Amino acid sequence: MIRAVMFVRGQVQGVGFRWWTRARALELGLVGHARNTPDGRVEVVAQGSEEAVARLETLLRETPSRHRRPGRVDSVVVQHGMPRDGVSGFIER
């Protein structure tokens, strides 16, 4: 199990990006959240298997998106860490 915090920059607010991210994360069996930040990015926190987290990161970075990802992603910055206890589900904040 790993935890990744991914900061996604681009046209990612107000276009359904968090909803799409949540749907992909749930398909991959991940827990965590996606939330807008005041500076226009979306913060995605994902916990799960290393393979599932890596797949979500790939889907977020994919350009052009073959999976109907809304908006436009210019960059993704990832910080890895230890998983946290008590996290369940994947929510939009």
DSSP file (Angstrom, degrees, kcal/mol; ACC not computed):
  #  RESIDUE AA STRUCTURE BP1 BP2  ACC     N-H-->O    O-->H-N    N-H-->O    O-->H-N    TCO  KAPPA ALPHA  PHI   PSI    X-CA   Y-CA   Z-CA
    1    1 A M              0   0    0      0, 0.0     2,-0.3     0, 0.0    48,-0.2   0.000 360.0 360.0 360.0 135.6    0.0    0.0    0.0
    2    2 A I  E     -A   48   0A   0     46,-2.9    46,-2.1    80,-0.1     2,-0.4  -0.890 360.0-140.1-133.8 167.7    1.2    3.5   -0.9
    3    3 A R  E     -AB  47  81A   0     78,-1.7    78,-2.6    -2,-0.3     2,-0.4  -0.994  17.3-174.7-128.6 135.7   -0.1    7.0   -0.7
    4    4 A A  E     -AB  46  80A   0     42,-2.6    42,-2.6    -2,-0.4     2,-0.6  -0.997  14.9-157.0-132.3 137.4    0.4    9.7   -3.3
    5    5 A V  E     -AB  45  79A   0     74,-2.8    74,-2.4    -2,-0.4     2,-0.5  -0.968  19.2-169.2-109.6 119.1   -0.6   13.4   -3.3
    6    6 A M  E     -AB  44  78A   0     38,-3.5    38,-3.1    -2,-0.6     2,-0.7  -0.942  11.9-157.9-116.6 123.7   -0.9   14.6   -6.9
    7    7 A F  E     -AB  43  77A   0     70,-2.9    70,-2.2    -2,-0.5     2,-0.5  -0.896  13.9-161.2-101.7 115.8   -1.2   18.3   -7.7
    8    8 A V  E     -AB  42  76A   0     34,-2.9    34,-2.0    -2,-0.7     2,-0.4  -0.865   5.5-167.9-106.1 122.7   -2.7   18.7  -11.2
    9    9 A R  E     + B   0  75A   0     66,-2.7    65,-3.3    -2,-0.5    66,-1.6  -0.861  43.1  60.6-111.7 144.1   -2.4   22.0  -13.0
   10   10 A G  E    S- B   0  73A   0     -2,-0.4     2,-1.4    63,-0.3     3,-0.2  -0.981 105.7 -24.1 144.8-152.1   -4.2   23.1  -16.1
   11   11 A Q  E    S+ B   0  72A   0     61,-1.7    61,-1.8    -2,-0.3    30,-0.1  -0.711  88.1 127.8 -91.8  83.8   -7.9   23.6  -17.0
   12   12 A V        +     0   0    0     -2,-1.4     2,-0.4    28,-0.5     6,-0.3   0.373  41.0  83.6-125.7   0.6   -9.1   21.3  -14.2
   13   13 A Q  S    S+     0   0    0     -3,-0.2    29,-0.0     1,-0.2    58,-0.0  -0.911  96.8  10.1-110.7 138.0  -11.6   23.2  -12.2
   14   14 A G  S    S+     0   0    0     -2,-0.4    -1,-0.2     1,-0.0    57,-0.1   0.668 105.0  89.9  77.6  17.4  -15.3   23.6  -13.2
   15   15 A V  S    S-     0   0    0     -3,-0.3    56,-0.2    55,-0.1    -2,-0.1   0.319 106.7 -94.9-127.0   7.0  -15.1   21.0  -16.0
   16   16 A G  S  > S+     0   0    0     -4,-0.1     4,-2.4    54,-0.1     5,-0.2   0.585  82.0 133.2  88.9  11.6  -16.0   17.7  -14.2
   17   17 A F  H  > S+     0   0    0     -5,-0.2     4,-2.6     2,-0.2     5,-0.2   0.906  70.4  48.3 -64.5 -43.7  -12.3   16.7  -13.6
   18   18 A R  H  > S+     0   0    0     -6,-0.3     4,-2.7     2,-0.2    -1,-0.2   0.912 112.2  49.7 -64.4 -41.8  -12.8   15.8   -9.9
   19   19 A W  H  > S+     0   0    0      2,-0.2     4,-2.3     1,-0.2    -2,-0.2   0.938 112.5  47.2 -61.1 -46.4  -15.9   13.7  -10.7
   20   20 A W  H  X S+     0   0    0     -4,-2.4     4,-2.2     1,-0.2    -2,-0.2   0.906 112.2  50.3 -61.1 -42.9  -13.9   11.9  -13.5
   21   21 A T  H  X S+     0   0    0     -4,-2.6     4,-2.7     1,-0.2    -1,-0.2   0.917 109.5  51.0 -62.4 -44.1  -10.9   11.4  -11.2
   22   22 A R  H  X S+     0   0    0     -4,-2.7     4,-2.6     1,-0.2     5,-0.2   0.923 109.5  50.6 -59.0 -45.4  -13.2    9.9   -8.4
   23   23 A A  H  X S+     0   0    0     -4,-2.3     4,-2.0     1,-0.2    -1,-0.2   0.919 112.8  45.3 -60.6 -44.9  -14.8    7.5  -10.9
   24   24 A R  H  X S+     0   0    0     -4,-2.2     4,-1.7     2,-0.2    -1,-0.2   0.913 112.3  51.9 -65.3 -42.4  -11.3    6.3  -12.1
   25   25 A A  H  <>S+     0   0    0     -4,-2.7     5,-2.7     1,-0.2     4,-0.4   0.910 110.0  48.5 -61.6 -43.0  -10.0    6.0   -8.6
   26   26 A L  H ><5S+     0   0    0     -4,-2.6     3,-1.2     1,-0.2    -1,-0.2   0.898 108.4  54.0 -64.9 -39.8  -13.0    3.9   -7.5
   27   27 A E  H 3<5S+     0   0    0     -4,-2.0    -1,-0.2     1,-0.3    -2,-0.2   0.850 110.4  48.0 -59.6 -33.7  -12.6    1.6  -10.5
   28   28 A L  T 3<5S-     0   0    0     -4,-1.7    -1,-0.3    -5,-0.1    -2,-0.2   0.468 117.4-113.7 -87.0  -3.0   -9.0    1.1   -9.4
   29   29 A G  T < 5 +     0   0    0     -3,-1.2    -3,-0.2    -4,-0.4     2,-0.2   0.754  65.6 148.1  77.9  24.5   -9.9    0.3   -5.8
   30   30 A L      < -     0   0    0     -5,-2.7     2,-0.3    -6,-0.2    -1,-0.2  -0.547  35.3-150.5 -91.6 157.0   -8.3    3.4   -4.4
   31   31 A V  E     +C   47   0A   0     16,-2.1    16,-2.6    -2,-0.2     2,-0.3  -0.890  49.0  71.8-119.4 156.1   -9.3    5.5   -1.4
   32   32 A G  E     -Cd  46  90A   0     57,-2.5    59,-2.0    -2,-0.3     2,-0.3  -0.999  66.2 -85.3 145.2-145.0   -8.7    9.2   -0.9
   33   33 A H  E     -Cd  45  91A   0     12,-1.8    12,-2.9    -2,-0.3     2,-0.4  -0.981  10.0-140.6-158.3 165.8  -10.1   12.5   -2.3
   34   34 A A  E     +Cd  44  92A   0     57,-1.9    59,-2.8    -2,-0.3     2,-0.3  -0.995  30.8 169.9-132.1 129.2   -9.9   15.1   -5.1
   35   35 A R  E     -C   43   0A   0      8,-2.4     8,-3.1    -2,-0.4     2,-0.2  -0.992  34.1-113.3-142.6 148.7  -10.3   18.8   -4.2
   36   36 A N  E     -C   42   0A   0     -2,-0.3     6,-0.2     6,-0.2   -23,-0.0  -0.517  29.8-147.3 -72.9 145.1   -9.9   22.2   -5.8
   37   37 A T    >   -     0   0    0      4,-2.6     3,-1.9    -2,-0.2    -1,-0.0  -0.821  24.8-112.3-109.9 156.9   -7.2   24.4   -4.4
   38   38 A P  T 3  S+     0   0    0      0, 0.0    -1,-0.1     0, 0.0    -2,-0.0   0.751 113.8  60.7 -59.8 -24.0   -7.4   28.2   -4.3
   39   39 A D  T 3  S-     0   0    0      1,-0.0     3,-0.1     2,-0.0    -3,-0.0   0.330 123.2 -97.5 -89.6   9.9   -4.6   28.5   -6.9
   40   40 A G  S <  S+     0   0    0     -3,-1.9   -28,-0.5     1,-0.3   -30,-0.2   0.384  86.6 116.4  96.2  -4.0   -6.6   26.7   -9.6
   41   41 A R        -     0   0    0    -32,-0.1    -4,-2.6   -30,-0.1     2,-0.4  -0.392  60.6-127.4 -87.3 171.6   -5.1   23.2   -9.2
   42   42 A V  E     -AC   8  36A   0    -34,-2.0   -34,-2.9    -6,-0.2     2,-0.6  -0.993  15.6-147.4-117.3 129.4   -6.7   20.0   -8.2
   43   43 A E  E     -AC   7  35A   0     -8,-3.1    -8,-2.4    -2,-0.4     2,-0.5  -0.860  13.9-168.6 -94.9 123.2   -5.2   18.0   -5.3
   44   44 A V  E     -AC   6  34A   0    -38,-3.1   -38,-3.5    -2,-0.6     2,-0.5  -0.965   3.7-170.7-114.6 119.6   -5.7   14.3   -5.7
   45   45 A V  E     +AC   5  33A   0    -12,-2.9   -12,-1.8    -2,-0.5     2,-0.4  -0.956  13.1 177.5-109.8 121.3   -4.8   12.1   -2.7
   46   46 A A  E     -AC   4  32A   0    -42,-2.6   -42,-2.6    -2,-0.5     2,-0.4  -0.985  11.7-175.0-131.3 133.6   -4.9    8.4   -3.5
   47   47 A Q  E     +AC   3  31A   0    -16,-2.6   -16,-2.1    -2,-0.4     2,-0.3  -0.978  38.1  79.2-125.2 139.8   -4.1    5.4   -1.4
   48   48 A G  E    S-A    2   0A   0    -46,-2.1   -46,-2.9    -2,-0.4   -18,-0.1  -0.987  78.7  -9.3 162.6-157.0   -3.9    1.8   -2.5
   49   49 A S     >  -     0   0    0     -2,-0.3     4,-2.5   -48,-0.2     5,-0.3  -0.309  62.3-118.2 -66.5 152.7   -1.7   -0.7   -4.3
   50   50 A E  H  > S+     0   0    0      1,-0.2     4,-2.2     2,-0.2     5,-0.2   0.882 115.4  51.9 -58.2 -39.0    1.4    0.7   -6.0
   51   51 A E  H  > S+     0   0    0      2,-0.2     4,-2.1     1,-0.2    -1,-0.2   0.903 110.1  47.3 -65.8 -42.2    0.1   -0.5   -9.4
   52   52 A A  H  > S+     0   0    0      2,-0.2     4,-2.2     1,-0.2    -2,-0.2   0.904 112.9  48.1 -68.5 -41.1   -3.3    1.2   -8.9
   53   53 A V  H  X S+     0   0    0     -4,-2.5     4,-2.3     1,-0.2    -1,-0.2   0.918 112.1  50.1 -64.7 -42.3   -1.8    4.5   -7.8
   54   54 A A  H  X S+     0   0    0     -4,-2.2     4,-2.3    -5,-0.3    -2,-0.2   0.882 109.3  52.1 -62.7 -37.9    0.6    4.4  -10.7
   55   55 A R  H  X S+     0   0    0     -4,-2.1     4,-2.4     2,-0.2    -2,-0.2   0.908 108.6  49.9 -65.7 -41.8   -2.3    3.7  -13.1
   56   56 A L  H  X S+     0   0    0     -4,-2.2     4,-2.3     2,-0.2    -2,-0.2   0.926 110.1  50.8 -62.3 -43.3   -4.3    6.7  -11.8
   57   57 A E  H  X S+     0   0    0     -4,-2.3     4,-2.1     1,-0.2    -2,-0.2   0.916 109.7  50.8 -59.6 -42.6   -1.2    8.9  -12.2
   58   58 A T  H  X S+     0   0    0     -4,-2.3     4,-1.8     1,-0.2    -1,-0.2   0.917 109.9  49.7 -60.1 -44.1   -0.8    7.7  -15.8
   59   59 A L  H  < S+     0   0    0     -4,-2.4    -1,-0.2     1,-0.2    -2,-0.2   0.872 110.8  50.0 -63.8 -37.0   -4.5    8.5  -16.5
   60   60 A L  H  < S+     0   0    0     -4,-2.3    -1,-0.2     1,-0.2    -2,-0.2   0.870 116.7  41.0 -68.2 -36.2   -4.1   12.0  -15.1
   61   61 A R  H  < S+     0   0    0     -4,-2.1    -2,-0.2    -5,-0.2    -1,-0.2   0.700  83.0 122.9 -83.8 -21.4   -1.0   12.6  -17.2
   62   62 A E     <  -     0   0    0     -4,-1.8    11,-0.2    -5,-0.2     3,-0.1  -0.169  53.5-143.7 -54.7 121.2   -2.2   11.0  -20.5
   63   63 A T  S    S+     0   0    0      1,-0.3     2,-0.1     2,-0.1    -1,-0.0  -0.976  87.5  20.2-137.4 120.5   -2.1   13.6  -23.3
   64   64 A P  S    S-     0   0    0      0, 0.0     2,-0.3     0, 0.0    -1,-0.3   0.658 103.5-126.2 -72.2 157.4   -4.2   13.5  -25.3
   65   65 A S        -     0   0    0      4,-0.2     3,-0.4     1,-0.1    -2,-0.1  -0.538  22.5-171.7 -72.8 127.6   -6.6   11.5  -23.0
   66   66 A R  S    S+     0   0    0     -2,-0.3    -1,-0.1     1,-0.2    -3,-0.0   0.361  83.5  63.4 -93.0   2.7   -7.9    8.4  -24.5
   67   67 A H  S    S-     0   0    0     -8,-0.1    -1,-0.2    -5,-0.1    -2,-0.1   0.018 115.4-104.6-119.6  25.5  -10.3    8.0  -21.6
   68   68 A R        +     0   0    0     -3,-0.4    -2,-0.1     1,-0.2   -48,-0.0   0.815  51.8 179.6  58.6  35.9  -12.4   11.1  -22.0
   69   69 A R        -     0   0    0    -10,-0.1    -1,-0.2    -7,-0.1    -4,-0.2  -0.526  25.6-126.1 -66.5 128.1  -10.8   13.0  -19.2
   70   70 A P        +     0   0    0      0, 0.0   -55,-0.1     0, 0.0   -54,-0.1  -0.343  66.8   9.6 -74.1 158.6  -12.4   16.5  -19.0
   71   71 A G  S    S-     0   0    0    -56,-0.2     2,-0.4   -57,-0.1   -59,-0.2  -0.312  93.9 -69.1  77.8-158.1  -10.4   19.7  -19.1
   72   72 A R  E     -B   11   0A   0    -61,-1.8   -61,-1.7    -2,-0.1     2,-0.6  -0.995  33.8-150.0-140.4 129.7   -6.7   20.0  -19.9
   73   73 A V  E     +B   10   0A   0     -2,-0.4   -63,-0.3   -63,-0.2     3,-0.1  -0.901  17.8 172.4-104.2 122.0   -3.8   18.8  -17.8
   74   74 A D  E     -     0   0A   0    -65,-3.3     2,-0.3    -2,-0.6   -64,-0.2   0.787  67.9  -7.4 -94.3 -35.1   -0.6   20.8  -18.1
   75   75 A S  E     -B    9   0A   0    -66,-1.6   -66,-2.7     2,-0.0     2,-0.4  -0.992  50.2-153.0-159.7 155.4    1.4   19.2  -15.3
   76   76 A V  E     -B    8   0A   0     -2,-0.3     2,-0.5   -68,-0.2   -68,-0.2  -0.988  10.1-166.0-133.1 122.7    1.2   16.7  -12.5
   77   77 A V  E     -B    7   0A   0    -70,-2.2   -70,-2.9    -2,-0.4     2,-0.4  -0.943  13.5-159.8-109.0 129.0    3.5   16.9   -9.4
   78   78 A V  E     -B    6   0A   0     -2,-0.5     2,-0.5   -72,-0.2   -72,-0.2  -0.906  14.5-172.1-118.0 135.7    3.5   13.8   -7.2
   79   79 A Q  E     -B    5   0A   0    -74,-2.4   -74,-2.8    -2,-0.4     2,-0.3  -0.994  16.3-152.7-121.5 123.1    4.6   13.4   -3.6
   80   80 A H  E     +B    4   0A   0     -2,-0.5     2,-0.3   -76,-0.2   -76,-0.2  -0.683  25.3 150.7 -96.3 149.6    4.7    9.9   -2.3
   81   81 A G  E     -B    3   0A   0    -78,-2.6   -78,-1.7    -2,-0.3    -2,-0.0  -0.906  47.2 -63.9-158.1-174.8    4.2    8.9    1.4
   82   82 A M        -     0   0    0     -2,-0.3   -80,-0.1   -80,-0.2   -78,-0.0  -0.602  58.4-103.6 -81.9 141.8    3.1    6.3    3.8
   83   83 A P        -     0   0    0      0, 0.0     2,-0.4     0, 0.0   -80,-0.1  -0.270  33.6-129.7 -62.6 152.3   -0.6    5.4    3.8
   84   84 A R    >   -     0   0    0      1,-0.0     3,-0.7     0, 0.0     2,-0.1  -0.827  18.1-117.9-105.4 144.0   -2.8    6.8    6.5
   85   85 A D  T 3  S+     0   0    0     -2,-0.4     3,-0.1     1,-0.2    -1,-0.0  -0.395  90.4  31.5 -73.7 154.1   -5.2    4.7    8.7
   86   86 A G  T 3  S+     0   0    0      1,-0.2     2,-0.5    -2,-0.1    -1,-0.2   0.544  77.5 135.6  81.0   8.0   -8.9    5.3    8.7
   87   87 A V    <   +     0   0    0     -3,-0.7     2,-0.3   -56,-0.1    -1,-0.2  -0.784  25.1 167.1 -91.2 128.5   -9.3    6.5    5.1
   88   88 A S        +     0   0    0     -2,-0.5   -56,-0.1    -3,-0.1   -57,-0.1  -0.984  40.6   4.2-139.9 152.4  -12.2    4.9    3.2
   89   89 A G  S    S-     0   0    0     -2,-0.3   -57,-2.5     1,-0.1     2,-0.4   0.025  77.1 -95.7  68.2 178.4  -14.0    5.7    0.0
   90   90 A F  E     -d   32   0A   0    -59,-0.3     2,-0.3   -44,-0.0   -57,-0.3  -0.965  46.9-177.0-136.0 118.2  -13.0    8.3   -2.5
   91   91 A I  E     -d   33   0A   0    -59,-2.0   -57,-1.9    -2,-0.4     2,-0.5  -0.762  28.5-126.2-119.6 158.9  -14.7   11.6   -2.3
   92   92 A E  E      d   34   0A   0     -2,-0.3   -57,-0.2   -59,-0.2   -73,-0.0  -0.894 360.0 360.0 -96.9 130.7  -14.8   15.0   -4.1
   93   93 A R              0   0    0    -59,-2.8   -58,-0.2    -2,-0.5    -1,-0.1   0.389 360.0 360.0-108.7 360.0  -14.2   17.9   -1.7
